[in-house]
Amino acid sequence: MKVIFCSRRNDCYLILTVLLSILIRFTFFVIFLQAGFSDDFSLHHYPDSVTYAIPADSILNQGKFLNQQQQPEIFRTPGYPLFLAFCKLISAKNWIWAAIILQLLLNTVSVVVLYEIIWALSRNSKASFFGSLIAAFNLHDVYFCFFILSDSIAQSILIIAVFFLIRFFQKQQTVYLLLAAALLSTGTFIRPAGLYLPLLLAFLIFFYFVRQKMSVKALAIAILFLSIGFIPEFLWQLRNEQAAGYSGFSAIQEENLYSYHAAGIFAEKNGTSFYQEQENLKNDPKVQELTRTMSLQEAQRKIAFEVISENLPTYLYLNLKGAGYILFYPGLFDIAQIYPSFRNYIANMKSEFLSDSSQAEQIRNFLSNPFSILTLLNGFLLVTILVFTFWGIQRSFSSGIPLQINLMLLCFMIYFLLIHAGPNGFGTYPRFRLSISMLQTIYVGLFIAKMNKKDGKTEAIAM
């Protein structure tokens, strides 16, 4: 029996975390209602929202997964529409409010899970409390719970999967690994961004068991993890092939490569507007020519890969720039977009940064708006969180946390940062923060734990 020393757990901190999380979300629910927030605003403020609601209706009314044109839906995966269909079943007239409440509850659960993750890694109640408190007060994450968008639920599923992976590496019980794989697969059906993550994690799991000289078990566990993580996605690709002649998991991937990444490269290369390049690509005769012999998605993929390969240095630069936008974009106060004046400010700032005006002019216009003070404060908070994140990463590798857990957390962080870092347009980056915000908070908690080594008395426990 292995004996280690750890801090005595104080569940009062956990109870306080739960109460504060509920209070904060309820308070902003009331504030939003007082400011004129409505279910119509929730459904139509973001164009993507309707594209989830329409397939949900087709599931309920026709038992099929169809788009607005009554054709098989291949852009949206069925995870979030199924969630919306459930909300429509339990509250037909108020289904949007049902979705919002469930998303807020899941977000609260995520804060609790975050507390448990920091505790499991640090055995420090104060660090768990202050780390999860950042997530509890993260208005940016709370904001997206109020809209018919898949990001909030995907974030909750992601952090719960991280928790089960940590439990697996700590306890070596296969059931935790199976739960993590199932959650990752579910998350991929909600947001396709995590499609290739199980492959990276399978290599890590294989490496973990090989280090323990259990090669046969390593191969078996890795294959089992991949099976749960990939077979459902493979079956959905077969559905897309049979229903619409599309051989991929989600056509949004080709659409993004073509309409965002290729457009971003052309805008950077030609010194033109990002939006103008998107319009040019919509009318590109080369696409029309290619679609005579292949599907639209294959044509978009082919052109996008050609553009990227021919402009690789520019593309790498745009990815670095995109990663910076995800880390520093002033999105924490997106919650203020309920007010029209702030919405106009965000829209103008987005257009300004995507225009071909000089950097000096962009900065001058930015500083001339009173809302920029709020934006600068937001930037300061993001920089502070980022600094604590880097310190937390450094401390995690020197604090006795097993190597496989550290590598797993970094795998999640780097994967989602890279997958979202392309030239997707300035206005889309805030939503991408949801995939890394709670991961950052884990590292902030670990940094706090290192700064506060003594959390009450220590006691010997068996592991």
C-alpha positions as CSV (number, residue, x, y, z in Angstrom):
1,M,0.0,0.0,0.0
2,K,1.4,3.3,-1.1
3,V,1.1,6.2,1.4
4,I,1.3,9.8,0.4
5,F,0.7,13.0,2.4
6,C,-2.0,15.4,1.4
7,S,-4.0,18.3,2.8
8,R,-7.2,17.6,4.7
9,R,-10.2,18.3,2.4
10,N,-12.5,21.2,3.4
11,D,-15.9,20.7,1.7
12,C,-17.1,24.1,2.9
13,Y,-15.1,25.6,0.0
14,L,-17.0,23.3,-2.4
15,I,-20.4,24.2,-1.0
16,L,-19.5,27.9,-1.2
17,T,-18.3,27.4,-4.8
18,V,-21.7,25.9,-5.7
19,L,-23.7,28.6,-4.0
20,L,-21.7,31.4,-5.6
21,S,-22.0,29.8,-9.1
22,I,-25.7,29.5,-8.8
23,L,-26.1,33.1,-7.4
24,I,-23.9,34.6,-10.2
25,R,-25.9,32.8,-12.9
26,F,-29.2,33.7,-11.4
27,T,-28.2,37.3,-11.0
28,F,-27.2,37.6,-14.6
29,F,-30.4,35.8,-15.7
30,V,-32.4,38.5,-13.9
31,I,-30.2,41.3,-15.3
32,F,-30.6,40.0,-18.8
33,L,-34.4,39.9,-18.4
34,Q,-34.4,43.5,-17.1
35,A,-32.3,44.6,-20.0
36,G,-34.8,43.2,-22.5
37,F,-33.3,39.8,-23.3
38,S,-35.9,37.5,-24.9
39,D,-36.1,34.0,-26.4
40,D,-36.2,35.6,-29.9
41,F,-32.9,37.4,-29.2
42,S,-31.4,34.1,-28.0
43,L,-32.4,32.3,-31.2
44,H,-31.6,35.0,-33.7
45,H,-28.6,37.1,-32.4
46,Y,-26.2,34.5,-33.8
47,P,-26.9,33.2,-37.3
48,D,-25.7,29.7,-36.4
49,S,-28.5,29.2,-33.9
50,V,-31.3,28.6,-36.4
51,T,-29.2,26.0,-38.2
52,Y,-29.4,23.9,-35.0
53,A,-33.1,24.5,-34.4
54,I,-34.2,23.5,-37.9
55,P,-32.7,19.9,-37.7
56,A,-34.2,19.6,-34.2
57,D,-37.6,20.3,-35.6
58,S,-37.1,17.7,-38.4
59,I,-36.1,15.1,-35.8
60,L,-39.3,15.6,-33.9
61,N,-41.7,16.1,-36.8
62,Q,-40.3,13.7,-39.4
63,G,-37.9,11.5,-37.6
64,K,-35.1,12.6,-40.0
65,F,-32.1,14.9,-39.8
66,L,-32.9,17.5,-42.4
67,N,-32.0,21.1,-43.1
68,Q,-34.2,24.0,-44.1
69,Q,-34.3,22.8,-47.7
70,Q,-35.6,19.4,-46.5
71,Q,-32.3,17.8,-47.6
72,P,-30.1,15.6,-45.4
73,E,-28.2,17.9,-43.0
74,I,-24.5,17.4,-43.4
75,F,-23.1,20.7,-41.9
76,R,-24.5,20.3,-38.4
77,T,-23.9,17.1,-36.5
78,P,-26.9,15.7,-34.5
79,G,-25.7,16.2,-30.9
80,Y,-26.9,19.7,-30.2
81,P,-30.1,19.4,-32.3
82,L,-31.0,16.3,-30.3
83,F,-30.5,18.3,-27.1
84,L,-32.8,21.0,-28.6
85,A,-35.3,18.3,-29.5
86,F,-35.3,17.1,-25.9
87,C,-36.0,20.7,-24.8
88,K,-38.9,21.0,-27.2
89,L,-40.3,17.7,-25.8
90,I,-40.2,18.8,-22.2
91,S,-41.4,22.4,-22.9
92,A,-42.8,22.9,-26.3
93,K,-43.6,26.6,-26.1
94,N,-40.7,27.6,-23.8
95,W,-38.1,25.3,-25.3
96,I,-35.5,28.1,-25.6
97,W,-35.8,28.9,-21.9
98,A,-35.5,25.2,-21.1
99,A,-32.3,25.1,-23.2
100,I,-30.9,28.2,-21.4
101,I,-31.6,26.8,-18.0
102,L,-30.1,23.4,-18.8
103,Q,-27.0,25.1,-20.2
104,L,-26.6,27.2,-17.1
105,L,-27.0,24.2,-14.9
106,L,-24.4,22.3,-16.9
107,N,-22.1,25.2,-16.7
108,T,-22.5,25.2,-12.9
109,V,-21.7,21.5,-12.9
110,S,-18.6,22.3,-14.9
111,V,-17.4,24.7,-12.2
112,V,-17.9,21.9,-9.6
113,V,-16.0,19.4,-11.8
114,L,-13.3,22.0,-12.2
115,Y,-13.1,22.2,-8.4
116,E,-12.7,18.4,-8.2
117,I,-10.0,18.4,-10.9
118,I,-7.9,21.0,-9.0
119,W,-8.4,19.1,-5.8
120,A,-7.5,15.8,-7.4
121,L,-4.2,17.3,-8.7
122,S,-3.2,19.5,-5.8
123,R,-5.0,18.2,-2.6
124,N,-5.4,21.9,-1.8
125,S,-8.9,23.1,-0.9
126,K,-8.1,26.8,-1.1
127,A,-6.5,26.4,-4.5
128,S,-9.6,24.4,-5.7
129,F,-11.9,27.2,-4.4
130,F,-10.0,30.1,-5.9
131,G,-9.4,28.3,-9.2
132,S,-13.0,27.3,-9.6
133,L,-14.1,30.8,-8.4
134,I,-12.5,32.2,-11.6
135,A,-14.7,29.9,-13.6
136,A,-17.7,30.8,-11.6
137,F,-17.2,34.5,-12.3
138,N,-16.2,34.0,-16.0
139,L,-18.9,36.1,-17.5
140,H,-17.8,35.2,-21.0
141,D,-18.6,31.5,-20.5
142,V,-21.9,32.4,-18.7
143,Y,-22.9,34.7,-21.6
144,F,-22.9,31.9,-24.1
145,C,-25.2,29.8,-21.9
146,F,-28.0,32.3,-22.9
147,F,-27.9,31.4,-26.6
148,I,-28.9,28.5,-28.8
149,L,-25.3,27.6,-29.6
150,S,-23.5,24.3,-29.0
151,D,-20.3,25.8,-27.5
152,S,-21.5,25.9,-23.8
153,I,-22.6,22.2,-23.7
154,A,-19.5,21.1,-25.6
155,Q,-17.3,22.9,-23.0
156,S,-19.1,21.1,-20.1
157,I,-18.7,17.7,-21.7
158,L,-15.0,18.5,-22.4
159,I,-14.1,19.3,-18.8
160,I,-16.0,16.3,-17.4
161,A,-14.1,14.1,-19.9
162,V,-10.8,15.6,-18.6
163,F,-11.9,14.7,-15.0
164,F,-12.5,11.1,-15.9
165,L,-9.2,10.8,-17.7
166,I,-7.4,12.1,-14.6
167,R,-9.3,9.6,-12.5
168,F,-8.2,6.9,-14.9
169,F,-4.6,7.8,-14.7
170,Q,-4.8,8.0,-10.9
171,K,-6.9,4.9,-10.2
172,Q,-6.1,2.8,-13.4
173,Q,-9.7,1.7,-13.6
174,T,-10.9,1.1,-17.1
175,V,-14.4,2.3,-16.4
176,Y,-13.1,5.9,-16.1
177,L,-11.4,5.6,-19.5
178,L,-14.6,4.3,-21.1
179,L,-16.6,7.2,-19.7
180,A,-14.0,9.7,-20.9
181,A,-14.1,8.2,-24.4
182,A,-17.9,8.2,-24.5
183,L,-18.0,11.8,-23.5
184,L,-15.4,12.8,-26.0
185,S,-17.4,11.1,-28.7
186,T,-20.6,12.8,-27.5
187,G,-18.8,16.2,-27.5
188,T,-17.6,15.6,-31.1
189,F,-21.2,15.1,-32.2
190,I,-22.1,18.4,-30.5
191,R,-19.1,20.3,-31.9
192,P,-16.9,18.6,-34.5
193,A,-13.8,20.4,-33.4
194,G,-12.7,17.4,-31.2
195,L,-12.9,14.9,-34.0
196,Y,-9.1,14.0,-34.0
197,L,-8.5,14.4,-30.3
198,P,-9.1,10.7,-29.3
199,L,-6.3,9.7,-31.7
200,L,-3.8,11.9,-29.9
201,L,-5.1,10.7,-26.5
202,A,-4.9,7.0,-27.6
203,F,-1.1,7.5,-28.3
204,L,-0.7,9.0,-24.8
205,I,-2.6,6.1,-23.2
206,F,-0.5,3.6,-25.2
207,F,2.7,5.4,-24.1
208,Y,1.5,5.3,-20.5
209,F,1.1,1.5,-20.3
210,V,4.3,0.9,-22.4
211,R,6.2,2.8,-19.8
212,Q,4.8,0.4,-17.2
213,K,6.0,-2.5,-19.3
214,M,2.4,-3.6,-20.2
215,S,2.6,-3.6,-24.0
216,V,-0.3,-6.0,-24.6
217,K,-2.6,-4.1,-22.2
218,A,-1.4,-0.8,-23.8
219,L,-2.5,-1.9,-27.2
220,A,-5.8,-3.3,-26.0
221,I,-6.7,-0.2,-24.0
222,A,-5.7,2.2,-26.8
223,I,-7.8,0.2,-29.3
224,L,-10.8,0.2,-26.9
225,F,-10.5,3.9,-26.4
226,L,-10.3,4.6,-30.1
227,S,-13.2,2.3,-30.8
228,I,-15.5,4.3,-28.5
229,G,-14.1,7.6,-29.6
230,F,-14.2,6.9,-33.4
231,I,-16.7,4.2,-34.4
232,P,-19.8,6.5,-33.8
233,E,-18.2,9.2,-35.9
234,F,-17.3,6.6,-38.6
235,L,-20.9,5.5,-38.7
236,W,-22.1,9.1,-39.1
237,Q,-19.7,9.5,-42.0
238,L,-21.3,6.4,-43.6
239,R,-24.7,8.1,-43.1
240,N,-23.5,11.3,-44.8
241,E,-22.1,9.3,-47.7
242,Q,-25.4,7.3,-48.2
243,A,-27.7,10.3,-47.6
244,A,-25.9,13.1,-49.4
245,G,-22.8,11.7,-51.2
246,Y,-20.6,13.5,-48.7
247,S,-17.7,11.4,-47.4
248,G,-16.8,13.5,-44.3
249,F,-18.0,13.9,-40.7
250,S,-19.2,17.5,-41.0
251,A,-19.3,19.7,-44.1
252,I,-18.6,22.7,-41.9
253,Q,-15.0,21.6,-42.0
254,E,-14.6,22.2,-45.7
255,E,-16.8,25.3,-45.5
256,N,-14.4,26.8,-42.9
257,L,-11.3,25.9,-44.8
258,Y,-12.7,27.5,-48.0
259,S,-14.7,30.5,-46.8
260,Y,-12.5,31.4,-43.8
261,H,-9.0,30.1,-44.0
262,A,-8.6,30.6,-47.8
263,A,-10.3,34.0,-47.5
264,G,-8.1,35.0,-44.7
265,I,-5.0,34.1,-46.7
266,F,-6.2,36.1,-49.7
267,A,-7.1,39.1,-47.5
268,E,-3.6,39.1,-45.9
269,K,-1.8,38.5,-49.2
270,N,-3.8,41.1,-51.2
271,G,-4.3,43.7,-48.4
272,T,-8.0,43.5,-48.9
273,S,-11.0,43.1,-46.6
274,F,-11.6,39.6,-45.2
275,Y,-15.3,39.9,-46.0
276,Q,-14.6,41.0,-49.6
277,E,-12.4,37.9,-50.1
278,Q,-15.3,35.8,-48.8
279,E,-17.6,37.3,-51.4
280,N,-15.0,36.7,-54.1
281,L,-14.7,33.0,-53.2
282,K,-18.5,32.6,-53.3
283,N,-18.4,33.5,-56.9
284,D,-15.2,31.7,-57.8
285,P,-15.7,30.1,-61.3
286,K,-13.1,27.4,-60.4
287,V,-15.6,26.0,-57.9
288,Q,-18.3,25.7,-60.5
289,E,-15.9,24.0,-62.8
290,L,-14.8,21.5,-60.3
291,T,-18.3,20.6,-59.1
292,R,-19.0,19.1,-62.6
293,T,-16.9,16.1,-61.6
294,M,-17.0,16.2,-57.7
295,S,-19.1,17.3,-54.8
296,L,-19.1,20.9,-53.6
297,Q,-17.3,19.9,-50.4
298,E,-14.6,18.1,-52.4
299,A,-14.1,21.1,-54.6
300,Q,-13.9,23.5,-51.6
301,R,-11.4,21.1,-49.9
302,K,-9.3,20.9,-53.0
303,I,-9.1,24.7,-53.6
304,A,-8.5,25.4,-49.9
305,F,-5.6,22.9,-49.7
306,E,-4.1,24.4,-52.9
307,V,-4.3,27.9,-51.4
308,I,-2.9,26.9,-48.1
309,S,0.0,24.9,-49.6
310,E,1.0,27.7,-51.9
311,N,0.9,30.2,-49.1
312,L,2.1,28.2,-46.2
313,P,4.2,30.9,-44.5
314,T,1.3,33.3,-44.6
315,Y,-1.0,30.6,-43.3
316,L,1.3,29.8,-40.4
317,Y,1.5,33.5,-39.5
318,L,-2.3,33.7,-39.5
319,N,-2.6,30.7,-37.3
320,L,-0.2,32.4,-34.8
321,K,-2.3,35.6,-35.1
322,G,-5.5,33.5,-34.6
323,A,-4.1,31.9,-31.5
324,G,-3.3,35.3,-30.1
325,Y,-6.9,36.5,-30.8
326,I,-8.2,33.4,-28.9
327,L,-6.0,34.2,-25.9
328,F,-6.4,38.0,-25.9
329,Y,-9.6,38.9,-27.7
330,P,-11.8,41.1,-25.6
331,G,-14.6,38.6,-25.1
332,L,-15.0,38.4,-21.4
333,F,-17.5,41.3,-21.5
334,D,-19.5,39.9,-24.4
335,I,-22.1,39.6,-21.8
336,A,-22.7,43.4,-22.3
337,Q,-23.9,42.7,-25.9
338,I,-27.4,42.6,-24.5
339,Y,-27.1,46.4,-24.8
340,P,-27.4,47.7,-28.4
341,S,-24.7,50.4,-27.9
342,F,-22.1,47.7,-27.0
343,R,-23.2,45.5,-29.8
344,N,-22.6,48.3,-32.2
345,Y,-19.2,48.8,-30.6
346,I,-18.2,45.2,-31.1
347,A,-19.5,45.1,-34.7
348,N,-17.5,48.3,-35.5
349,M,-14.4,47.0,-33.8
350,K,-14.7,43.7,-35.7
351,S,-15.0,45.5,-39.1
352,E,-12.1,47.8,-38.2
353,F,-9.7,45.0,-37.4
354,L,-10.7,43.0,-40.5
355,S,-10.3,46.1,-42.8
356,D,-7.2,47.0,-44.7
357,S,-6.7,50.2,-42.7
358,S,-3.3,50.9,-41.2
359,Q,-2.5,49.6,-37.7
360,A,-2.0,53.1,-36.4
361,E,-5.5,54.1,-37.6
362,Q,-7.0,51.0,-36.1
363,I,-5.4,51.8,-32.7
364,R,-6.5,55.4,-32.9
365,N,-10.1,54.5,-33.7
366,F,-10.1,51.9,-31.0
367,L,-8.9,54.3,-28.3
368,S,-11.4,57.0,-29.3
369,N,-14.4,54.9,-28.1
370,P,-15.3,55.0,-24.4
371,F,-16.1,51.3,-24.4
372,S,-12.4,50.6,-25.1
373,I,-11.7,51.2,-21.4
374,L,-13.8,48.1,-20.7
375,T,-12.0,46.3,-23.5
376,L,-8.5,47.2,-22.1
377,L,-9.6,46.0,-18.7
378,N,-10.7,42.8,-20.3
379,G,-7.3,42.5,-22.0
380,F,-5.5,43.0,-18.7
381,L,-7.6,40.2,-17.1
382,L,-6.8,37.8,-20.1
383,V,-3.1,38.6,-19.9
384,T,-3.1,37.9,-16.1
385,I,-4.9,34.6,-16.7
386,L,-2.5,33.7,-19.4
387,V,0.6,34.5,-17.2
388,F,-0.9,32.4,-14.4
389,T,-1.6,29.6,-17.0
390,F,2.1,29.5,-18.0
391,W,3.2,29.6,-14.4
392,G,0.7,26.8,-13.6
393,I,2.1,24.7,-16.5
394,Q,5.6,25.1,-15.2
395,R,4.6,24.4,-11.6
396,S,2.6,21.3,-12.6
397,F,5.6,19.6,-14.0
398,S,7.6,20.3,-10.9
399,S,5.0,19.5,-8.3
400,G,4.8,15.7,-8.5
401,I,1.8,15.5,-10.8
402,P,2.3,12.3,-13.0
403,L,3.8,13.0,-16.4
404,Q,0.9,11.3,-18.2
405,I,-1.6,13.7,-16.6
406,N,0.5,16.8,-17.5
407,L,0.8,15.6,-21.1
408,M,-2.9,14.9,-21.3
409,L,-3.8,18.4,-20.1
410,L,-1.3,20.0,-22.5
411,C,-2.7,17.8,-25.3
412,F,-6.2,19.2,-24.7
413,M,-5.0,22.8,-24.4
414,I,-2.7,22.8,-27.5
415,Y,-5.1,20.8,-29.6
416,F,-8.0,23.2,-29.2
417,L,-5.9,26.2,-29.5
418,L,-4.4,25.0,-32.8
419,I,-7.7,23.7,-34.2
420,H,-9.3,27.1,-33.7
421,A,-6.4,29.3,-34.5
422,G,-6.9,29.6,-38.2
423,P,-8.1,32.8,-39.9
424,N,-11.7,32.5,-38.9
425,G,-12.6,36.1,-38.7
426,F,-12.2,38.4,-35.8
427,G,-15.8,38.1,-34.5
428,T,-15.7,34.3,-34.1
429,Y,-12.7,34.0,-31.8
430,P,-14.6,34.8,-28.5
431,R,-16.6,31.5,-28.8
432,F,-13.4,29.6,-29.3
433,R,-12.2,30.6,-25.9
434,L,-14.7,28.2,-24.3
435,S,-12.6,25.3,-25.4
436,I,-9.6,26.4,-23.4
437,S,-10.9,28.7,-20.7
438,M,-11.6,26.0,-18.1
439,L,-8.3,24.3,-19.1
440,Q,-6.5,27.5,-18.3
441,T,-8.3,27.7,-15.0
442,I,-7.0,24.3,-14.0
443,Y,-3.5,25.6,-14.4
444,V,-4.3,28.8,-12.5
445,G,-5.6,26.6,-9.6
446,L,-2.3,24.6,-9.7
447,F,-0.3,27.8,-9.6
448,I,-2.3,28.9,-6.5
449,A,-1.7,25.5,-4.9
450,K,2.0,25.9,-5.4
451,M,1.9,29.3,-3.8
452,N,-0.2,28.0,-0.9
453,K,1.5,24.7,0.0
454,K,0.0,24.5,3.4
455,D,-3.8,24.1,3.4
456,G,-4.6,23.2,7.0
457,K,-3.1,20.0,8.5
458,T,-1.8,17.2,6.4
459,E,-2.7,13.6,6.9
460,A,-1.4,10.3,5.5
461,I,-3.8,8.6,3.1
462,A,-3.7,5.4,1.2
463,M,-3.8,5.4,-2.6
